[in-house]
Amino acid sequence: MKKSKLGTYPKYKTHYTNEINVENEGEVAIIAGWITVLRDKGKIIFIKIRDGEGIAQIVLKQDEVSEELWGQAKKLTIESSISVGGKIVADERSMTGAELKPEQITIHTISKPLPIDLSAKKTETLIDTIFEHRELSIRRPEAIAVFKIKSQIAKAVREFYTSNNFYEIFTPYILGASTEGGAEMFPVDYFGEKGVLAQSCQFYKQAAIHSHEKVFGIIPSWRAEKSRTPKHVVEFHQIETEIAFGNDETIMEVQEQLIHHVVKYVVENCKGELKELGREDLIVPSLPLKRIPFEEAKKMGRELVEKNGGIEPEGDLSTPAETLLSKTHTEPFFITNFPTELRGMYYETTIENEKITRSLDLIAPEGIGELSSGGVRVNDADRLINRIKAKNMDPKDFDWYVGMFRYGGVPHAGFGLGLERLTRWITGVFHIREAIMFPRTPDLWKP
């Protein structure tokens, strides 16, 4: 009996489906999982079993198996959970060069008829049903591929940062006041006091660089915005980064190296999942990524909007313009130097012009749009107070945040990159909620 790193499984499982191969020919094995395909041809039954590592096919022939085993097989339904034991034998017809010759079946649960077809291709009419039964639809091949890739993205992110001497931090989710203002927040009753769910760990990662210098975290965030666009949800994760003694060029270099590493890692390690999603042609970005100043991007966006029959408003780069600009690129790119009026109070301005910040957004191609936002921070307490007042906020609400810069504040910069937005781009799913196992939107908060 084969031992796994977690111990011996004498009853339920000794092998994963991807271990039913010619290298293990002759071994006695037990695989366990869920029936994803079941074809009863009369005297032959074909069963495909899904586990966490893949799919294996089991073939039962009535004249070759016991009456008891055949009777067990006839009871099975799609998504029933079973263990199958037998011997691994060579089979040239199999993609792995071997198959499991079944000798016993243990039935864990006979599945009831499913309310949704897990094998159906995603359509506009199916999409709402998918999220209505999300506890089941995460078993769909497309969803499995998305979340395996998302897991590998998170793994690659941590690998990148730890190999570059960043420290992972874990910041609070419940706050006593606004973290940075702007977006709506979810209120929390904190033992009779008013609290909110964190919409950002901005202030906390800025505090952390004074003890650890270079920090990152994959941090959950909540924003009570009623946006119903394909790139907005109310609960998501940010890949947060902050660097002491860093500047705008520093964080652009970190981001482009991070993106290059993550995409390369996924391309090399998720070939099957990318194929399932039709993303085999995903390109590893070449470095350095393009930098476009805000005013130039604004002009380009305006021209694209007008070319498509729209009207581009003054001020910020509108979502339609950003989307069209994104569609003209095949690789991510930066938009730099946003106007002060469009950025938070903690962004530093350029030496030449107080109306322009040393901030930037990373934009994904293919119409995905903004992946991250960041920049150089104000590190002088008095300047920060003036910026807070200029944003019509009360400095008293930010006492501890402002105060920490009076105790050895340093030049620093950082950014927050959306994990789900990154996953959306890499996997090619249309809506960001497809990149979240159990998404939360203004219209969707259960299961």
C-alpha positions as CSV (number, residue, x, y, z in Angstrom):
1,M,0.0,0.0,0.0
2,K,1.3,3.4,-1.0
3,K,1.9,6.0,1.7
4,S,1.3,9.7,1.1
5,K,3.0,12.4,3.0
6,L,-0.1,12.7,5.2
7,G,-0.1,9.0,6.1
8,T,-1.7,5.8,5.0
9,Y,-5.3,5.6,3.8
10,P,-6.3,1.9,4.1
11,K,-10.0,2.5,3.3
12,Y,-10.6,5.6,1.2
13,K,-7.5,6.6,-0.9
14,T,-3.9,5.6,-1.6
15,H,-3.4,7.3,-5.0
16,Y,-4.5,10.4,-6.8
17,T,-6.0,10.2,-10.3
18,N,-2.8,11.5,-11.9
19,E,-0.8,8.6,-10.3
20,I,-2.7,6.1,-12.4
21,N,0.1,5.9,-15.0
22,V,2.6,3.5,-16.5
23,E,5.2,4.4,-13.9
24,N,3.0,2.9,-11.2
25,E,2.1,-0.2,-13.2
26,G,1.5,-3.2,-11.0
27,E,0.6,-1.3,-7.9
28,V,-2.6,-1.9,-6.0
29,A,-4.3,1.5,-5.7
30,I,-7.4,3.1,-4.3
31,I,-8.6,6.4,-5.8
32,A,-11.4,8.5,-4.5
33,G,-13.4,11.4,-5.8
34,W,-16.6,12.4,-7.6
35,I,-18.2,11.0,-10.8
36,T,-18.0,13.6,-13.5
37,V,-18.9,11.4,-16.4
38,L,-21.1,8.2,-16.3
39,R,-22.0,6.3,-19.5
40,D,-23.9,3.0,-19.2
41,K,-23.6,1.0,-22.4
42,G,-25.4,-2.0,-21.2
43,K,-22.7,-4.5,-20.5
44,I,-20.0,-1.9,-20.2
45,I,-20.0,1.1,-17.8
46,F,-17.5,4.0,-18.3
47,I,-16.9,6.2,-15.2
48,K,-14.7,9.3,-15.0
49,I,-13.6,10.2,-11.4
50,R,-12.5,13.7,-10.5
51,D,-10.3,14.5,-7.6
52,G,-8.1,17.4,-6.7
53,E,-5.4,16.4,-9.1
54,G,-7.3,15.5,-12.2
55,I,-9.6,12.8,-13.8
56,A,-9.2,9.1,-14.2
57,Q,-11.4,6.8,-16.3
58,I,-12.6,3.4,-14.9
59,V,-14.1,0.8,-17.2
60,L,-16.3,-2.0,-15.9
61,K,-17.2,-4.9,-18.1
62,Q,-20.1,-7.1,-16.8
63,D,-18.4,-10.3,-17.7
64,E,-15.1,-9.4,-16.0
65,V,-16.3,-8.1,-12.6
66,S,-18.2,-9.6,-9.7
67,E,-21.9,-9.5,-9.5
68,E,-21.6,-7.4,-6.4
69,L,-19.3,-4.9,-8.0
70,W,-21.5,-4.6,-11.1
71,G,-24.5,-4.0,-8.8
72,Q,-22.6,-1.2,-7.0
73,A,-21.8,0.4,-10.4
74,K,-25.4,0.3,-11.5
75,K,-26.4,2.5,-8.5
76,L,-24.1,5.4,-9.4
77,T,-25.1,8.8,-10.5
78,I,-23.3,12.0,-11.6
79,E,-21.4,13.6,-8.7
80,S,-21.7,10.5,-6.5
81,S,-18.6,10.2,-4.3
82,I,-16.8,6.9,-4.4
83,S,-13.6,5.1,-3.8
84,V,-12.4,2.6,-6.4
85,G,-9.7,0.0,-5.6
86,G,-7.8,-2.3,-8.0
87,K,-4.6,-2.8,-9.8
88,I,-2.8,-0.4,-12.1
89,V,-2.4,-2.1,-15.5
90,A,-0.8,-1.0,-18.8
91,D,-3.3,0.2,-21.4
92,E,-2.0,1.8,-24.6
93,R,-5.4,3.4,-25.2
94,S,-5.1,5.5,-22.1
95,M,-3.5,8.9,-22.3
96,T,-1.3,8.0,-19.3
97,G,-0.5,4.5,-20.7
98,A,-2.3,2.8,-17.8
99,E,-5.7,2.3,-16.2
100,L,-7.0,1.1,-12.9
101,K,-8.6,-2.3,-13.2
102,P,-11.5,-2.1,-10.7
103,E,-11.9,-4.8,-8.1
104,Q,-14.0,-2.9,-5.5
105,I,-16.2,0.2,-5.2
106,T,-17.0,1.9,-1.9
107,I,-19.9,4.3,-2.2
108,H,-19.7,7.3,0.1
109,T,-22.8,9.2,-1.2
110,I,-25.2,8.6,-4.1
111,S,-25.8,12.1,-5.5
112,K,-29.3,13.4,-6.0
113,P,-30.2,14.8,-9.4
114,L,-28.3,18.1,-9.8
115,P,-30.2,21.4,-10.2
116,I,-27.6,22.6,-12.7
117,D,-25.7,20.9,-15.5
118,L,-22.1,21.0,-14.4
119,S,-20.9,20.0,-17.9
120,A,-22.8,22.7,-19.8
121,K,-20.7,25.5,-21.4
122,K,-21.2,28.9,-19.8
123,T,-23.7,31.1,-21.4
124,E,-25.5,34.4,-20.5
125,T,-28.6,32.5,-19.5
126,L,-26.6,30.0,-17.4
127,I,-24.5,32.6,-15.5
128,D,-27.2,33.6,-13.0
129,T,-27.9,29.9,-12.2
130,I,-24.2,29.3,-11.7
131,F,-24.1,31.8,-8.9
132,E,-27.5,30.8,-7.5
133,H,-26.0,27.3,-6.9
134,R,-22.4,28.4,-6.3
135,E,-21.7,25.5,-3.9
136,L,-22.2,23.2,-6.8
137,S,-21.0,25.3,-9.8
138,I,-17.5,25.5,-8.4
139,R,-17.2,21.9,-9.5
140,R,-17.6,22.9,-13.1
141,P,-14.4,22.3,-15.2
142,E,-14.1,26.0,-16.0
143,A,-14.4,27.0,-12.3
144,I,-12.0,24.4,-11.2
145,A,-9.4,25.7,-13.7
146,V,-9.9,29.3,-12.6
147,F,-9.4,28.5,-8.9
148,K,-6.5,26.3,-9.5
149,I,-4.9,29.1,-11.4
150,K,-5.8,31.6,-8.7
151,S,-4.2,29.4,-6.1
152,Q,-1.0,29.3,-8.2
153,I,-1.1,33.0,-8.7
154,A,-1.1,33.5,-4.9
155,K,1.7,31.0,-4.6
156,A,3.8,32.8,-7.2
157,V,3.1,36.1,-5.5
158,R,4.4,34.9,-2.2
159,E,7.3,33.2,-3.9
160,F,8.3,36.5,-5.6
161,Y,8.1,38.6,-2.5
162,T,9.8,36.2,-0.1
163,S,12.7,35.6,-2.6
164,N,13.1,39.4,-2.8
165,N,13.3,39.8,1.0
166,F,9.9,41.2,1.7
167,Y,8.1,40.4,4.9
168,E,4.4,39.3,4.7
169,I,2.2,41.2,7.1
170,F,-1.3,40.6,8.4
171,T,-3.4,43.8,9.1
172,P,-6.7,44.2,11.0
173,Y,-10.0,43.7,9.2
174,I,-12.1,45.7,11.7
175,L,-11.2,49.4,12.0
176,G,-12.4,52.2,14.3
177,A,-12.4,54.9,11.7
178,S,-12.0,55.6,8.0
179,T,-8.8,54.2,6.5
180,E,-8.4,56.7,3.7
181,G,-11.8,58.0,2.9
182,G,-13.6,57.9,-0.5
183,A,-15.4,54.6,-0.8
184,E,-18.4,53.6,1.2
185,M,-17.7,51.3,4.2
186,F,-19.6,48.5,5.9
187,P,-20.4,49.4,9.5
188,V,-19.6,47.0,12.4
189,D,-20.9,47.1,16.0
190,Y,-17.7,46.7,17.9
191,F,-18.9,46.1,21.5
192,G,-21.1,49.1,21.4
193,E,-18.6,51.3,19.5
194,K,-18.9,52.1,15.8
195,G,-16.4,50.3,13.6
196,V,-16.1,49.5,9.9
197,L,-14.7,46.6,7.8
198,A,-11.4,47.6,6.3
199,Q,-11.5,49.0,2.8
200,S,-7.7,49.2,2.7
201,C,-4.7,48.4,4.8
202,Q,-3.0,51.5,3.5
203,F,-2.2,53.1,6.9
204,Y,-1.1,49.9,8.5
205,K,1.4,48.9,5.8
206,Q,2.8,52.4,5.9
207,A,3.4,51.9,9.6
208,A,4.9,48.5,9.0
209,I,7.7,49.7,6.7
210,H,9.2,51.6,9.7
211,S,9.9,48.3,11.4
212,H,10.3,45.9,8.4
213,E,11.3,48.2,5.5
214,K,9.8,46.1,2.7
215,V,6.3,44.5,3.3
216,F,3.5,42.8,1.4
217,G,0.3,41.0,2.2
218,I,-2.7,39.4,0.4
219,I,-5.3,41.3,2.3
220,P,-9.1,41.1,2.1
221,S,-11.0,44.4,1.6
222,W,-14.6,45.5,1.7
223,R,-16.2,48.4,-0.2
224,A,-19.9,49.1,0.0
225,E,-20.1,50.4,-3.6
226,K,-23.2,49.6,-5.6
227,S,-21.2,49.3,-8.9
228,R,-22.5,46.5,-11.1
229,T,-19.6,46.5,-13.7
230,P,-17.7,43.3,-14.7
231,K,-14.7,44.5,-12.6
232,H,-16.4,45.5,-9.3
233,V,-17.4,43.4,-6.3
234,V,-17.8,44.5,-2.6
235,E,-15.4,41.9,-1.1
236,F,-12.0,41.2,-2.7
237,H,-8.3,40.7,-2.0
238,Q,-5.5,43.2,-2.6
239,I,-1.8,42.3,-3.1
240,E,-0.6,45.1,-0.9
241,T,3.0,46.4,-1.1
242,E,5.0,49.1,0.6
243,I,8.7,49.9,0.4
244,A,10.7,52.3,2.7
245,F,13.2,54.5,0.8
246,G,11.3,53.6,-2.5
247,N,10.0,55.9,-5.2
248,D,7.7,55.8,-8.1
249,E,10.2,54.0,-10.3
250,T,10.9,51.5,-7.6
251,I,7.3,50.4,-7.4
252,M,6.9,50.2,-11.1
253,E,9.9,47.9,-11.3
254,V,8.5,45.7,-8.5
255,Q,5.1,45.5,-10.2
256,E,6.4,44.7,-13.6
257,Q,8.8,42.0,-12.2
258,L,5.9,40.6,-10.2
259,I,3.6,40.4,-13.1
260,H,6.3,38.8,-15.3
261,H,7.0,36.2,-12.6
262,V,3.4,35.4,-11.9
263,V,2.3,35.0,-15.6
264,K,5.5,33.0,-16.4
265,Y,4.7,30.7,-13.4
266,V,1.1,30.2,-14.5
267,V,2.1,29.5,-18.1
268,E,4.7,26.9,-17.0
269,N,2.6,25.2,-14.3
270,C,-1.0,25.5,-15.4
271,K,-1.0,24.3,-19.0
272,G,-4.1,22.1,-18.6
273,E,-6.1,24.8,-16.8
274,L,-5.2,27.4,-19.4
275,K,-6.3,25.0,-22.2
276,E,-9.6,24.4,-20.4
277,L,-10.2,28.2,-20.4
278,G,-8.9,28.8,-24.0
279,R,-6.0,30.8,-22.7
280,E,-3.1,28.8,-24.2
281,D,-1.9,31.9,-26.0
282,L,-1.4,33.9,-22.8
283,I,1.8,36.0,-23.3
284,V,4.4,36.5,-20.7
285,P,4.9,40.3,-20.7
286,S,8.2,41.6,-21.9
287,L,10.0,44.1,-19.7
288,P,10.1,47.0,-19.1
289,L,6.4,47.7,-19.3
290,K,5.3,50.9,-21.2
291,R,4.8,54.1,-19.2
292,I,2.2,56.6,-20.4
293,P,1.7,60.0,-18.6
294,F,-1.8,60.7,-17.5
295,E,-2.4,63.6,-19.9
296,E,-1.2,61.6,-22.8
297,A,-3.4,58.6,-21.8
298,K,-6.3,61.0,-21.4
299,K,-5.8,62.3,-24.9
300,M,-5.5,58.8,-26.4
301,G,-8.6,57.7,-24.5
302,R,-10.6,60.7,-25.7
303,E,-9.7,60.0,-29.3
304,L,-10.7,56.3,-28.9
305,V,-14.1,57.2,-27.3
306,E,-14.9,59.8,-29.9
307,K,-13.9,57.3,-32.7
308,N,-16.5,54.9,-31.2
309,G,-19.2,57.6,-31.1
310,G,-19.0,58.5,-27.5
311,I,-18.2,61.7,-25.5
312,E,-15.3,61.8,-23.1
313,P,-15.9,64.0,-20.0
314,E,-13.4,66.4,-18.6
315,G,-11.2,65.5,-15.6
316,D,-10.5,61.8,-14.9
317,L,-9.8,59.1,-17.4
318,S,-13.3,57.6,-17.8
319,T,-14.0,53.9,-17.6
320,P,-15.0,53.6,-21.3
321,A,-11.8,55.4,-22.3
322,E,-9.6,53.2,-20.0
323,T,-11.3,50.1,-21.4
324,L,-10.7,51.2,-25.0
325,L,-7.1,52.1,-24.2
326,S,-6.7,48.8,-22.6
327,K,-8.0,47.0,-25.7
328,T,-5.3,48.6,-27.9
329,H,-2.6,46.9,-25.8
330,T,-1.5,43.2,-25.7
331,E,0.6,43.7,-22.5
332,P,0.0,45.6,-19.3
333,F,1.2,49.2,-19.1
334,F,1.4,52.0,-16.6
335,I,-0.4,55.4,-16.5
336,T,1.6,57.8,-14.5
337,N,1.3,61.3,-12.8
338,F,-2.4,61.6,-12.1
339,P,-3.7,65.0,-11.1
340,T,-3.8,65.8,-7.3
341,E,-7.6,66.3,-7.4
342,L,-8.0,62.6,-8.5
343,R,-5.8,61.1,-5.8
344,G,-5.9,60.5,-2.1
345,M,-4.4,62.9,0.4
346,Y,-1.4,60.6,1.1
347,Y,0.1,60.9,-2.4
348,E,3.2,63.0,-2.9
349,T,3.3,65.6,-5.6
350,T,6.0,66.3,-8.2
351,I,8.6,69.0,-7.4
352,E,7.7,70.9,-10.5
353,N,3.9,71.0,-10.1
354,E,1.8,70.6,-6.9
355,K,-1.2,69.7,-9.0
356,I,0.4,66.5,-10.3
357,T,1.1,63.5,-8.1
358,R,3.8,60.9,-8.2
359,S,1.2,58.2,-8.6
360,L,0.4,55.5,-11.1
361,D,-2.0,52.8,-12.2
362,L,-1.1,49.5,-13.8
363,I,-3.5,48.7,-16.6
364,A,-4.2,45.2,-17.9
365,P,-4.7,44.6,-21.7
366,E,-7.7,43.1,-23.5
367,G,-10.1,45.6,-22.1
368,I,-9.6,44.5,-18.5
369,G,-8.4,47.9,-17.3
370,E,-7.0,48.9,-13.9
371,L,-5.1,46.2,-12.0
372,S,-3.4,48.3,-9.4
373,S,-3.0,51.8,-8.0
374,G,-0.1,53.3,-6.1
375,G,2.6,55.9,-5.8
376,V,5.0,57.9,-3.6
377,R,3.5,58.8,-0.2
378,V,3.7,62.0,1.8
379,N,6.0,61.4,4.7
380,D,6.1,64.8,6.3
381,A,3.4,65.2,9.1
382,D,2.8,68.9,8.5
383,R,2.4,68.5,4.8
384,L,0.1,65.5,5.3
385,I,-2.1,67.6,7.6
386,N,-2.4,70.3,4.9
387,R,-3.3,67.6,2.3
388,I,-6.0,66.2,4.7
389,K,-7.5,69.7,5.1
390,A,-7.3,70.3,1.3
391,K,-9.5,67.1,0.9
392,N,-12.0,68.6,3.4
393,M,-11.3,66.0,6.1
394,D,-10.5,66.5,9.8
395,P,-6.8,65.8,10.7
396,K,-8.0,64.7,14.2
397,D,-9.5,61.6,12.5
398,F,-6.0,60.6,11.4
399,D,-4.0,61.4,14.6
400,W,-2.1,58.2,15.0
401,Y,-1.5,58.0,11.2
402,V,-0.1,61.5,10.9
403,G,1.8,61.2,14.2
404,M,3.9,58.2,13.2
405,F,5.7,60.3,10.6
406,R,7.0,62.6,13.4
407,Y,9.0,59.6,14.7
408,G,11.4,58.8,11.9
409,G,9.2,59.1,8.9
410,V,11.0,58.2,5.6
411,P,10.5,58.5,1.9
412,H,8.4,55.5,0.8
413,A,6.1,54.2,-1.9
414,G,3.6,51.4,-2.4
415,F,0.7,50.0,-4.3
416,G,-2.3,47.7,-4.0
417,L,-2.9,45.2,-6.8
418,G,-6.3,43.4,-7.1
419,L,-5.8,39.6,-6.8
420,E,-9.2,38.9,-8.4
421,R,-8.6,41.5,-11.2
422,L,-5.2,39.8,-11.9
423,T,-7.0,36.4,-12.0
424,R,-9.7,37.8,-14.3
425,W,-7.1,38.9,-16.8
426,I,-5.0,35.8,-16.7
427,T,-7.9,33.3,-16.9
428,G,-9.9,35.4,-19.4
429,V,-13.2,35.2,-17.5
430,F,-15.7,38.0,-18.4
431,H,-16.8,39.0,-14.9
432,I,-14.6,39.4,-11.8
433,R,-17.2,37.4,-9.8
434,E,-16.1,34.3,-11.8
435,A,-12.6,34.8,-10.2
436,I,-14.1,34.5,-6.7
437,M,-15.3,31.2,-5.3
438,F,-18.2,32.8,-3.4
439,P,-18.5,36.3,-4.6
440,R,-20.2,39.3,-2.9
441,T,-21.8,41.9,-5.0
442,P,-24.7,44.4,-4.3
443,D,-27.1,41.6,-5.6
444,L,-25.2,38.5,-4.4
445,W,-24.3,37.8,-0.8
446,K,-25.1,34.1,-0.4
447,P,-24.3,31.2,-0.3
